[in-house]
């Protein structure tokens, strides 16, 4: 008979259920997950499985996948404050399942017979706390089939060591035997209390219970290791190190004890000692990846990239098909800007593991952001999409790159796929709406932004984009309704107030426009651009003196605001302050030598007055150098030629101006009519002026020109008759 002393309950359970520790940890992590990542992220991401120090997390949409991947280091650190065994996080696309704790297994555990249930009751009877006893009873019920032989052997061994052997007769069927009143039940009770406190996140409260368990079972390396981890979470590093060293003494051939001690030494920045423990772990298990990865991380923290690389290369020798090792080598190469190696390593990583999101993302970033090889980056993301059709994150990245390159139709296609794959993802609809907007696809943009608002009614940014899109689509009533909703939710929203002022101005409700924009100025009186908007409203209301005062007030805040100078020049021109207007436009040109509008405005002012016509043509020429297809600038040039008496040149340019303007302009048609008359083309002139009147029926000057020309034509026709 084996005369060894009975095994501790904690060790016995872990032997009976080998994955129990990881499964307990998974359960604890799931319970703490919302507190670690926050409620919003917890709705989008779920801790799935834990193995070899790596926690796999499923994320249900690409924006959250991208965001959590970027926050990986922070989240790992926060998790490790509670669960030291968590060394890394891996985010994958997946469906968020219901509450794990509420799910039942598809295969029910076999029912236990009454004798087994009675023996479980006897085993837990020594636990005084009813809640703990209940938890222990559930755990033993699940583990009972695996404990059949172990518990019996333990009990028999315990009896033998106590001098009370009990041997089943040859004809007796072996049965489970539970040692009654064994003091190790107290150890189990304390251990269970510790674990319950851990699950609740009360690490300091768990420490005394774990110490009590160790007092009953002082030679359990597993308990000493867990005590070390608890003490670390309770910020008692020195005592944690002592506990970890004791675990190493008790189990010098267990990798986990050396790994725990190494992590604690790393926390104390005792890197040399930590490396020694990790090297011992590698000797014990040369193919285990965790010691290599931890050592590499220590070197990276010290910016000893060459040493980190050497450690990872040793890991590659042991596990040449480990994608994570290739990925980390690629990331190290990025840190040292060894781009060729980075590409080679990251390519190897995605070939070994096409689901490795981090490797695909890093490879795309190397091509697109570091090397500016955009076509190669696009190819990487397209291959990532193909390899991971259920993961919209890569289509999202591809769309972002295409947007930066101005390839909006292609970006639209990718984002439509993302939105279809994740219809509850507001960020996908937001980005898609912006792409539609840039292409002036107003109806589609409106629908996309409305989807965002439906998903997130409190998203005022989405409501603002929806309102501005309504404005561009000419749907002013709907735009006004959205802007008013924003202001009810956020009365201090300057942007919404400004857009509402623009709407009033467009409707020629100038008093309301001025009042609304004045409120914006009063809220933020140090923003020069608000004075521009208010001054423009006064200008449109033909309150030129108030407009000039307001614009000058804005320039008092910042004299380098070219738009304020430009608008002030426009106001001065309306006030017949010609010299002041010219000075304002020249100030614009001094601030922005490529401001085509300023060159044209001064040139046109000279042409209108018939002054400095050579200078006018020179200034308008500079404007056309900057914007050669601008129909209004071409009109200015034609009018300057007209004022010089160069009527053929004027006619040529004014015809071109009509062709180049996107929208028919009454002034350009009036100028064209004038040039046609000077070139002897009266009928064409009448047609041009009549077109001008269609566009602006209130143009009395054009009406007079039409009537005068028709009278002259009648007189010419009647002349010969009169002479006869």
Helices and strands as residue ranges (DSSP letters): H 9-16, H 20-37, H 39-44, E 45-51, E 54-59, H 62-70, H 72-82, E 88-93, G 100-102, H 114-124, H 130-161, H 184-199, H 203-216, H 221-233, H 237-250, H 255-267, H 271-284, H 289-301, H 305-318, H 323-335, H 339-352, H 357-365, I 366-370, H 374-387, H 393-404, H 408-421, H 426-438, H 442-455, H 460-472, H 476-489, H 494-506, H 510-523, H 528-540, H 544-557, H 562-574, H 578-591, H 596-609, H 613-626, H 631-644, H 647-660, H 666-678, H 682-695, H 700-723
